[in-house]
Amino acid sequence: MKTQKIIKWIARIIGGLAVIFFAAFFIGEGIPDLIEGANGQLRSITILLGFATLGYIFAWFKEKEGGIVMTLSGFLMGMYMIFYGGTKDIVAALIYALPFIIPGLLFWWIGKERVES
């Protein structure tokens, strides 16, 4: 049980840092571009970031379901980056995807363990 608590807090910290980092980046870079009528790529990634953030918030209360939303959002962000950037943007895809996939999987695992026990 103590291990599950530690893993849950690791997921919360990693997910929280990811949300804060991407929110700060979006506020600094994304909002001005949206106001000026930016391209559709920014809107698409903003929607995916929004879903990942909602998944993070939801995971505080329902770990399994929130973890699934975070993991899927992170995976879709990575696939989106690869789709638009090609295979040369694998590093960028990982930068966008992993900060949400890792805590999402941890949340999912904790939620799954809680249901089974």
Secondary structure, DSSP 8 states (H G I E B T S, - for coil): -HHHHHHHHHHHHHHHHHHHHHHHHIIIIIHHHHHTT--HHHHHHHHHHHHHHHHHHHHTT-HHHHHHHHHHHHHHHHHHHHHHH-GGGHHHHHHHHHHHHHHHHHHHHHHHHHHH-
